[in-house]
């Protein structure tokens, strides 16, 4: 039971770190760029740690949703499938 609690605490701490890192990153991106939309992959690359490991896309998406961001998919303007961009809260 203690191991499970420790594991959950570690997950909570790592999620908290992602919250802080993502907020700091978004604060550095100009509002004009944000309103044009940001791809999840671009955010993932910018959030890479010192050892080159990236964050999980699902965790970034969950955190963006918590922050009020919305994802829009564009199926019509891409030859290689859809493009998804994230937009800040209105």
Secondary structure, 3 states (H helix, E strand, C coil): CHHHHHHHHHHHHHHHHHHHHHHHHHHHCCHHHHHHCECHHHHHHHCCCCCCCCCCHHHHHHHHHHCCCEEEEECCCCCCCCEEEEECCC
